[in-house]
Amino acid sequence: MTPYVERVHDASVREAVRRAHRGGSRIISLVGEVATGKKRTAWQAIQYREDAQRMPLLQDWHVWPGTSPSDPVTLLAEIARMPPKTVYWLAGAGRYFLEEGPEIGNDVAFALREMIGDPTRGPNFVVCTFTPSVWRELTAVPASGDVDQFRQVRLLLAETQIAVPDTFTEAEVEKAVEMGDPRLGDAAARAVGRRVVQYLVAAPWLDAAFDAASPGARAILRCCIAVRRLGHDRWISQTLLQRGAVGFLSEPEQEALDDGWFVLALEELTRRGAGGASLLTERASSGQSGDDRGRWYRLDDDLVRRRVKNPPLAEEADEHLWSVLAASASSKSLIALAKECRRRRLLFQANQFYRRAADENVRGAAEALIDLFRESKRIDDAIAVCDELIEAGRSDVRLSAAEMLIAAGRRSEAMARLEPIANSNDQARVLAAMALVDDKKPASAVDRYRELAEDGVLEAAETAADMMTDDTLEGGLWNGHSEQRYEPALKWLTRLLDEKKLDTRSKIVEFMIMRDKGRIGNAIDWLHARGQGGDYAAYLYGARLLVEHDRAEDALSWCDTAVEYDVDGARAATAMIYAQAGFLDAAFKHAQAAAVENPAVLADIADLFARKGLVQRALEGYRRAADLGYVAAWAQAAVAAAGVGWVDSARDFFKRAERAGAGSPGLRQRVAVAMGRSGKGKEAVEWYLAEVDPADPEVLNPISDFLLKDEPFHAAAEQYARRVHVSKGEALSWVAERLLEVGFRELEVQQSHLINSGSNLLPKFNDKIVMAVDYWLPAAAIAGYQPAWLRTVDVLLSLGRFDSAERRLKDAERRDGIRSEVHSAIILAYSHKKYADTAVALVESQLECSNTAAVARTATALLTHEHARADVAERLLIRGRDAGDLESRVALADFWARHGQFAKALDEYFVALARGCDVYLKIVRTLSMARNDAALAEFQKYGVTPEGTLAKPWIAAPSRGSRDASRSR
């Protein structure tokens, strides 16, 4: 029995116990659904003692009935003869008042009322428990004219109800976790909707029901678990289960089942047991089409957690299951299943899922199918899907199709796709010009770009000008004689500025400086002349150019002139230039003036103040900008305040940003990071984790740098424990695991950079990995989370720290009695080659018991020694592979690849990939080492089969329209 958690209703129960103890007979009615803790509450009431007393208040009282529940006739007899100080334990009290009919029920109620009302027969204490439905039936006031069937029962039970809630409160859940009992803590953490009692009652029943399932029911369960691991939605159609479960039955099992096996198995799986739990929950469809009609089922949430998500195992799925899913998976599951196929390079199956999703109008499915074909270099298939969308009215897809065709060198086809929209779509005209460039026709391309420029497209004008002046362009305009190439471009750009009012000033200035080999004098003179001639915006461009060349005082003079002539954007630009020059008061003044029309300017100036450390002045600017309508300034203010450690101000600005709709998804991260960098790591972590989703696997990534210190780390663990209701040890382990993930990811990036730079000295760990494995995971284990012991050993072994792993394994045995023959064998194999035979014998004995956990790592350990016994390691890996261990299969493939046996290695890699292992890059590398370019091309184009062989060429799945057209013909 788990420790008892005092709950909100216990106060009323204990007050009734006190009154009975003081001499007054009492009756209480605990009303709640099945498995909510009514009987446990009643039992705790009988055992209740005041804080200062050793013995329960009702220590010397009788309890009736003493063991199993009795019947109403016996109860009537006992009421007449039982002495005072009797506790009447009437659990499931409906049996005494309802089941034998109203007459005897009223007799029992009347007898109890007489006993309770007679001081000479007391004190006595009556404890009843009811479900809400029984309570309502017994206490309902009859309508006028109806017979009052349970009058005496209703009078007895009047004002005795104490509701027992279905769920724990947040405080009760935290209390349950803190008690340290593993079962209670797990239930508090895992129970859906805080239904802790139901979880405690249901979990053992679910395990027993799962283990005792009939062959048909077990096949359905295995099918459910498999499709959920592959990415299917929680609700699974009856059609899918019926088709898919067959693949999980052996031939003798199939022969032994009759035609009605599936219906009987579903009845077995949906039958309610302890705590109202069932292995499967059923619901009717909501008027869907196709295979979505009928009934739907989902696995119990606890089974999902323990058998689908934890641990997240790769699921082996054969061709039968994939084909069943392709035909019968729910619409909302299709994209997820396609992505899983794509990850496994099951490209044919991915194409089926995307195609069905596109036919059922799932958002983004057609685009994903195009991307699949593009990635696998199946351009014709990608274009076919584009053409389907174009026919359906998606003219925007013409651009995507054209881009693919241009990249594939099929320029004439690209132009054909663009032609229908060339006159109405500037981007199409740009792509057409790009096609001409690729076709080595730069003069024609320039003409296209110039046409666009004449129509007002600034980017086309700049591209055309670049091409007009490019003396390196293949098939170019200048043929190496480029001394005067800038003049025609400058003349044309100036005409666009004057006649088309296209703002080509920046490009003109850029070309003048390039022509003059970096000198700005002619450009400044030209801008000054333009300004004097009435083109007042030229003063603003001149100011910017002067600032870029460290002539701030001249720039400020030009700025003032631009402001004087009221040039658009002049005040904003002037404010920025004044700020860059260090004249902050003047900058703020100009920004305030500009902010009336463009408040973002004030926020930009505030950013400059913040970077210079003038945070109070910056916050003033942000507030003013936000008040003028630029609400994004609240977010900028939050980051600025956090950056100097003003925690309260940062939180306040963040709330204002959220209320104003300026709280972007990444804002909380930016504020937390700024706060942590200011030295407020603990506060940053607490605030950040108070709202983010702890289920997000990357939730700690932004703040991982701060977790290297004790206070922020403990703050993270405490927040997680509070949010998810887990023990301190499990919370420490969770934070340590996230820190490890970030550490290994950063290590991989660091190693990649070093390899690319030619270094052979690669680090094996970093600070985050060391802190997690040396400090926090052991701390989690010592705090009571036992799985952290072996996890620590696993990480240490992966780092090659065998002595440390051995010490931690001994710590686990000494502290918590944890022994692991798997880890002992691995450590022994690493220790010295003289222990190889002993280690191999240990692993082989484990293999005899179908335990493959130690195989791959032990074999790898054997290969680390000088003069390693490769034959022994290879034999061990083959046995592990034959026993179904994917880790052994991959290790065996690695072994063969290192020894130049590429064909054998690829056979194993293909199987591992199809079964969900991330070995894609190993396959590419092995094919490259084998110099098998043809096989590499086939692999990338067609992928692998579910059985794990290189897929043969396949034809893309046709659209629904194509299929319908074929049938009609």
Residue pairs with C-beta under 8 A, 6 or more apart in sequence:
2 181
2 183
2 184
2 187
2 200
3 179
3 181
3 184
4 40
4 44
5 168
5 172
5 175
5 176
5 179
5 184
5 196
6 172
6 175
7 37
7 41
7 164
7 165
7 168
7 169
7 172
8 165
8 169
8 172
9 30
9 41
9 162
9 163
9 164
9 165
10 41
10 44
10 45
12 28
12 162
13 28
13 30
13 41
13 42
13 44
13 45
13 48
13 162
14 45
14 48
16 26
16 28
16 45
16 125
17 45
17 46
17 48
17 57
17 58
17 125
18 57
19 26
20 26
20 57
20 58
20 123
20 124
20 125
21 57
21 58
21 123
22 123
23 122
23 123
24 122
24 123
25 115
25 116
25 117
25 121
25 122
25 123
25 124
25 125
25 126
26 116
26 123
26 124
26 125
26 126
27 112
27 116
27 125
27 126
27 127
27 128
27 156
27 157
27 160
28 45
28 126
28 127
28 128
28 160
28 162
29 93
29 128
29 129
29 130
29 135
29 157
29 160
29 161
29 162
30 38
30 41
30 42
30 127
30 128
30 129
30 130
30 162
30 164
31 38
31 129
31 130
31 131
31 132
31 135
31 161
31 162
31 163
31 164
32 38
32 129
32 131
32 132
32 163
32 164
32 165
32 166
33 131
33 132
33 166
33 276
34 131
34 275
34 276
35 197
35 198
35 201
35 202
35 274
35 275
35 276
36 164
36 165
36 166
36 197
36 198
37 164
37 197
38 91
38 129
38 164
39 91
39 129
40 197
41 164
42 89
42 91
42 127
42 129
45 127
46 56
46 58
46 61
46 63
46 87
46 89
46 127
47 56
48 56
48 57
48 58
49 55
49 56
49 57
50 57
58 85
58 87
58 125
60 85
61 85
61 86
61 87
61 125
62 82
62 83
62 85
62 86
62 87
63 86
63 87
63 89
64 70
64 78
64 82
64 86
64 87
64 88
64 89
65 74
65 78
65 89
69 91
69 92
69 95
70 78
71 95
71 96
71 100
72 95
72 96
72 97
72 99
72 100
72 104
72 105
72 107
72 108
73 100
73 104
75 88
75 90
75 96
75 108
76 104
76 107
76 108
76 111
79 88
79 108
79 111
79 112
79 115
80 111
82 124
84 121
84 122
84 123
84 124
85 123
85 124
86 124
86 125
87 124
87 125
87 126
87 127
88 112
88 124
88 125
88 126
88 127
89 127
90 96
90 126
90 127
90 128
90 129
91 127
91 128
91 129
92 129
93 128
93 129
93 130
93 134
94 130
94 131
94 134
94 138
96 105
96 108
97 105
97 108
97 109
97 138
97 150
97 153
98 105
98 134
98 137
98 138
98 150
102 149
102 150
105 138
105 150
105 152
105 153
106 150
106 151
106 152
106 153
107 152
109 150
109 152
109 153
109 155
109 156
109 157
110 152
110 156
112 126
112 156
113 152
113 155
113 156
115 121
115 122
115 124
116 122
116 124
116 126
128 157
128 160
130 138
135 157
135 161
137 150
138 150
138 153
138 154
138 157
139 150
139 153
139 154
139 157
139 158
140 154
141 154
142 148
142 149
148 154
166 195
166 198
167 193
167 194
167 195
167 196
168 176
168 188
168 191
168 194
168 195
168 196
169 194
170 194
172 194
172 196
173 188
173 194
173 196
173 725
174 722
174 725
176 184
176 185
176 187
176 188
176 196
176 725
177 185
177 188
177 189
177 721
177 725
177 726
177 727
178 727
179 185
180 727
180 784
183 200
184 196
184 200
185 726
185 727
185 730
187 196
187 199
187 200
187 203
188 194
188 196
188 725
189 724
189 725
189 726
189 727
189 730
190 199
190 302
190 305
191 198
191 199
192 199
192 301
197 275
198 275
198 276
198 277
199 275
199 302
200 275
201 274
201 275
201 277
202 273
202 274
202 275
202 276
202 277
202 300
202 302
203 302
204 274
205 273
205 274
205 275
205 277
206 273
206 277
206 279
206 300
206 302
206 303
209 273
209 279
210 221
210 279
210 303
213 221
213 268
213 269
213 279
214 264
214 265
214 268
215 249
215 253
215 256
215 257
216 245
216 249
216 253
216 257
216 261
216 262
216 264
216 265
217 265
217 268
217 269
217 279
218 248
219 245
219 246
219 248
219 249
219 253
219 265
220 241
220 245
220 248
220 262
220 265
220 266
220 269
220 280
221 269
221 279
221 280
221 299
222 245
222 248
223 240
223 241
223 244
223 245
223 247
223 248
223 321
224 236
224 241
224 280
224 297
224 299
225 299
225 303
225 307
225 308
226 244
226 248
226 315
226 317
226 321
227 236
227 240
227 244
227 321
227 325
227 329
228 234
228 236
228 299
228 304
228 308
229 308
229 312
229 313
229 314
229 315
230 315
230 317
230 325
230 337
230 340
231 333
231 336
231 337
231 339
231 340
232 325
232 329
232 330
232 333
232 336
232 337
233 330
233 332
233 333
233 336
234 298
234 299
234 304
235 283
235 296
235 297
235 298
235 330
236 296
236 297
236 298
236 330
237 291
237 292
237 294
237 295
237 296
237 328
237 330
238 266
238 294
238 295
238 296
238 297
239 291
239 294
239 328
240 291
240 324
240 325
240 328
240 329
241 262
241 266
241 297
242 262
243 324
243 327
243 328
244 320
244 321
244 324
244 325
244 328
245 262
245 265
246 254
246 320
247 318
247 320
247 321
247 324
249 257
266 280
266 282
266 297
269 278
269 279
269 280
269 297
270 278
270 279
270 280
270 281
270 282
270 297
271 278
272 278
277 300
278 300
279 299
279 300
279 303
280 297
280 298
280 299
280 300
281 297
281 298
281 300
282 295
282 296
282 297
283 295
283 296
283 297
283 298
284 295
284 296
285 292
285 293
285 294
285 295
285 296
288 331
291 327
291 328
292 330
292 331
299 307
299 308
314 886
314 915
314 916
314 917
315 915
315 916
316 915
316 916
317 915
317 946
318 946
318 947
319 945
319 946
319 947
322 341
322 346
322 349
322 946
325 337
325 353
326 349
326 352
326 353
326 356
329 337
329 353
331 357
331 360
331 362
332 362
334 353
334 354
334 356
334 357
334 360
334 362
334 365
335 353
335 354
335 357
335 362
335 364
335 365
335 368
337 353
338 349
338 350
338 353
338 354
338 357
338 365
338 368
338 372
339 350
341 347
341 349
341 350
341 353
342 350
342 372
343 916
343 918
344 913
344 914
344 915
344 916
344 944
345 913
345 914
345 920
345 939
345 943
345 944
346 914
346 943
346 944
346 945
346 946
347 372
347 376
347 941
347 942
347 943
347 951
348 942
348 943
348 945
348 951
348 954
349 946
350 372
350 943
351 369
351 372
351 373
351 956
351 957
352 957
354 365
354 366
354 368
354 369
354 372
355 369
355 956
355 957
355 958
355 959
356 957
357 365
357 368
358 365
358 366
358 369
358 385
358 959
359 959
359 960
366 385
366 388
366 389
369 385
370 382
370 385
370 386
370 400
373 379
373 381
373 382
373 385
373 956
374 382
374 404
376 940
376 941
376 942
376 943
377 937
377 940
377 941
378 941
378 956
379 404
379 405
379 408
379 410
381 956
382 401
382 404
383 401
383 404
383 405
383 413
384 956
386 397
386 398
386 400
386 401
386 404
386 417
387 401
388 959
388 961
389 397
390 397
390 398
390 401
390 417
395 420
395 421
395 425
398 417
398 418
398 420
398 421
398 428
399 418
399 425
399 427
399 428
399 431
401 414
401 417
402 414
402 415
402 417
402 418
402 428
402 431
402 435
403 414
403 431
405 411
405 413
405 414
405 417
406 414
406 431
406 434
406 435
406 438
409 438
411 435
411 436
411 438
411 439
414 431
414 432
414 435
415 432
415 435
418 428
418 429
418 431
418 432
418 435
421 428
422 428
422 429
422 432
426 452
426 455
426 457
426 460
429 448
429 451
429 452
429 460
430 449
430 452
430 457
430 459
430 460
430 463
432 448
433 445
433 448
433 449
433 452
433 460
433 463
434 445
436 442
436 444
436 445
436 448
437 445
437 467
440 474
440 475
441 475
442 467
442 473
442 474
442 475
442 476
442 477
443 477
445 467
446 464
446 467
446 468
446 477
449 460
449 461
449 463
449 464
449 467
450 460
450 461
450 464
450 492
452 460
452 461
452 464
453 460
453 461
453 464
453 496
453 500
453 502
454 496
454 500
456 500
456 502
458 502
458 503
458 504
461 493
461 496
461 502
461 504
461 507
462 504
462 507
465 489
465 492
465 493
465 504
465 507
465 511
467 473
467 476
467 477
468 477
468 485
468 488
468 489
468 492
469 482
469 485
469 486
469 489
469 511
469 514
470 476
470 477
470 478
471 478
471 480
471 482
471 485
477 485
478 485
486 511
486 512
486 514
486 515
489 511
490 508
490 511
490 512
490 515
493 504
493 507
493 508
493 511
494 504
494 508
496 502
496 504
497 503
497 504
497 505
497 508
503 537
505 527
505 530
505 537
505 538
505 541
506 541
508 526
509 523
509 526
509 527
509 541
509 545
512 522
512 523
512 526
513 519
513 520
513 523
516 522
516 523
520 545
520 549
523 545
524 542
524 545
524 546
527 538
527 539
527 541
527 542
527 545
528 538
528 542
530 538
531 538
531 539
531 542
531 561
536 561
536 562
536 565
536 567
537 562
537 567
537 568
539 558
539 559
539 561
539 562
539 565
539 567
539 570
540 558
540 559
540 562
540 567
540 569
540 570
540 573
542 555
542 558
543 555
543 556
543 558
543 559
543 562
543 573
543 574
543 577
544 555
544 573
544 577
546 552
546 554
546 555
546 558
547 555
547 577
547 580
547 581
552 577
552 580
552 581
553 581
555 577
555 581
556 574
556 577
556 578
556 581
556 583
559 570
559 573
559 574
559 577
559 578
560 574
562 570
562 573
562 574
563 570
563 571
563 574
563 590
569 598
571 590
571 591
571 593
571 594
571 601
572 590
572 591
572 594
572 598
572 601
572 604
574 590
574 594
575 587
575 588
575 589
575 590
575 591
575 594
575 601
575 604
575 605
576 587
576 601
576 604
576 605
576 608
578 584
578 586
578 587
578 590
579 587
579 605
579 608
579 609
580 608
584 609
584 612
584 614
584 617
587 605
587 608
588 605
588 617
588 621
591 601
591 602
591 604
591 605
591 621
592 602
592 624
594 601
594 602
595 601
595 602
595 624
595 625
595 628
595 630
596 628
599 624
599 625
599 626
599 628
599 629
599 630
599 633
600 625
600 630
600 632
600 633
601 625
602 621
602 622
602 624
602 625
602 628
602 630
602 633
603 621
603 622
603 625
603 630
603 632
603 633
603 636
605 621
606 617
606 618
606 619
606 620
606 621
606 622
606 625
606 633
606 636
606 637
606 640
607 618
607 636
607 640
609 615
609 617
609 618
609 621
610 618
610 636
610 640
610 643
615 640
615 641
615 643
615 644
615 646
618 637
618 640
619 637
619 640
619 641
619 649
621 633
622 633
622 634
622 636
622 637
622 640
622 653
623 633
623 637
625 633
626 633
626 634
626 637
626 656
626 660
631 657
631 660
631 661
631 662
632 657
632 662
634 653
634 654
634 656
634 657
634 660
634 662
635 653
635 654
635 657
635 662
635 663
635 664
635 667
637 649
637 653
637 656
637 657
638 650
638 651
638 653
638 654
638 656
638 657
638 667
638 671
639 650
639 667
639 670
639 671
639 674
640 674
641 649
641 650
641 653
642 650
642 671
642 672
642 674
642 675
642 678
642 680
642 684
643 674
643 675
643 677
643 678
644 678
645 675
645 678
645 679
645 680
647 675
647 680
647 683
647 687
650 671
650 674
650 675
651 687
654 663
654 667
654 668
654 671
657 663
657 667
668 688
668 691
668 692
669 688
669 702
669 703
671 687
671 688
672 684
672 685
672 687
672 688
672 702
672 703
673 684
673 702
673 703
675 683
675 684
675 687
676 684
676 685
676 703
676 705
676 706
676 712
681 706
681 709
681 711
681 712
682 711
682 712
682 715
684 703
684 706
684 712
685 703
685 706
685 707
685 712
685 715
685 716
685 719
686 715
686 718
686 719
688 702
688 703
689 699
689 715
689 716
689 719
689 720
689 723
690 719
690 723
692 699
693 699
694 720
694 723
694 724
697 738
697 741
699 738
700 707
700 716
700 735
700 738
700 739
700 742
701 738
701 742
703 712
703 716
704 738
704 739
704 742
704 743
704 768
706 712
707 713
707 716
707 735
707 739
707 768
707 771
708 767
708 768
708 771
713 735
713 776
716 735
717 728
717 731
717 732
717 734
717 735
718 728
718 731
720 726
720 731
720 734
720 735
721 727
721 728
721 730
721 731
724 731
726 734
727 783
727 784
727 785
728 783
728 784
729 780
729 781
729 782
729 783
729 784
729 785
729 788
730 780
730 785
731 780
732 776
732 777
732 779
732 780
732 783
732 785
732 788
733 776
733 777
733 780
733 781
733 785
733 787
733 788
733 791
735 776
736 772
736 773
736 776
736 777
736 780
736 788
737 772
737 791
739 768
739 771
739 772
739 776
740 768
740 769
740 772
740 773
740 795
742 768
743 765
743 766
743 767
743 768
743 769
743 772
744 769
746 766
746 768
747 763
747 764
747 765
747 766
747 769
750 763
750 766
751 762
751 763
754 761
754 762
755 762
764 799
764 800
765 799
769 795
769 799
772 795
773 792
773 795
773 796
773 799
774 804
777 788
777 791
777 792
777 795
778 788
778 789
778 792
778 808
778 811
780 788
781 788
781 789
781 792
781 811
781 812
781 815
781 816
782 815
786 812
786 816
786 818
789 808
789 809
789 811
789 812
789 816
789 818
790 809
790 812
790 818
790 820
790 823
792 808
793 805
793 808
793 809
793 812
793 820
793 823
794 823
796 802
796 804
796 805
796 808
797 805
797 823
797 826
797 827
797 830
797 857
802 827
802 830
802 831
805 823
805 827
806 827
806 831
809 820
809 823
809 824
809 827
812 818
812 819
812 820
813 819
821 842
821 846
821 854
822 846
822 851
822 853
822 854
823 854
824 842
825 839
825 842
825 843
825 846
825 854
825 858
826 839
826 854
826 857
826 858
826 861
828 835
828 838
828 839
828 842
829 835
829 836
829 839
829 840
829 857
829 858
829 861
829 862
830 861
830 864
832 865
833 862
833 865
833 866
833 867
833 868
833 869
836 862
836 865
836 869
836 872
839 858
839 861
839 862
840 858
840 862
840 872
840 876
842 854
843 854
843 855
843 858
843 876
844 876
844 879
846 852
846 853
846 854
846 855
847 855
847 879
847 880
847 883
850 883
852 880
852 883
852 884
852 885
852 887
852 888
855 876
855 877
855 879
855 880
855 883
855 885
855 887
855 888
856 877
856 880
856 885
856 887
856 888
856 890
856 891
857 887
858 876
859 873
859 874
859 876
859 877
859 880
859 888
859 891
859 895
860 873
860 891
862 868
862 869
862 872
862 873
862 876
863 870
863 873
863 895
870 895
870 899
873 895
874 892
874 895
876 888
877 888
877 891
877 892
877 895
878 892
879 888
880 887
880 888
880 889
880 891
880 892
881 888
881 889
881 892
881 908
886 912
886 915
886 916
886 917
889 908
889 911
889 912
889 917
890 908
890 909
890 912
890 917
890 919
890 922
892 908
893 904
893 905
893 906
893 907
893 908
893 909
893 912
893 919
893 922
894 905
894 922
896 902
896 904
896 905
896 908
897 905
897 922
897 926
897 929
902 926
902 927
902 929
902 930
902 932
903 930
905 926
906 923
906 926
906 927
906 930
906 935
907 948
909 919
909 922
909 923
909 926
910 923
910 944
910 948
910 949
910 950
911 947
911 948
912 919
912 948
913 919
913 920
913 923
913 944
913 948
914 944
914 945
914 946
914 947
914 948
915 948
923 939
924 936
924 939
927 933
927 935
927 936
927 939
928 936
935 950
938 950
938 951
938 953
939 950
941 953
942 950
942 951
942 952
942 953
942 954
943 951
944 950
944 951
945 951
958 966
